[in-house]
Amino acid sequence: MNLKDASLNEIPGLAWSMLADGAARGRAPFHTPVLASAGPDARTVVLRVADRATRTVVCHTDQRSPKVAALAKHDAVVWVFYDPDAKVQVRLLGQVTLHHGDEIAAARWDASRPGSRRCYQNPLAPGADVDMPESALPNPDRDGYLNFTVVRCTVDVMDWLYLHALGHRRARFTWHDGDWRGTWIAP
């Protein structure tokens, strides 16, 4: 489909398709969005799930990360995705819930690859000072699940921006009464 000609009704489906592709493929442009919460806390994360039916996007993090404390205090977040080839930016706004040691965390842990699990075997919390980089290598004897947290976001607002030399197009969608309600807005 030519994105320049996408109708307002088609855009949410296109965006969720790009999000699902990002969750499924490590080399997809939407695989590594930026997640931002209140204050100066913004970072690149790995998109693990994008479910249109439940309006949810998911990433994983270390329970000891400052990000977890920030999200526990302020659950409103913005996700920013960009595909340089398609020239599409999607911003998602919503509220997060944190899952640590519960059924959701256990299911996501079980679905994770061993290499991803290894990241949580680090004896030091993210951001801890170290004398040398080798001090922060994962310890295979540690149970990484103890540090594993799922960040699950329910999306309430979607902002779509398509960049084109002949004129950008932008739309904003808000979830209302079981459907996305959209309007064109100035880029």
ABEGO torsion letter per residue (X at the ends): XBAAABBAAAAAAAAAAAAAAAAABAABAAABBBBBBBEABBBBBBBABBBAAAGBBBBBBBAABAAAAAAAABABBBBBBBBAAAGBBBBBBBBBBBBBGBAAAAAAAAABBAAAAAAAABABBBGBBBABAAAABBBAABBAAAABBBBBBBBABBBBBBBBAAEBBBBBBBBBGGBBBBBBBBX
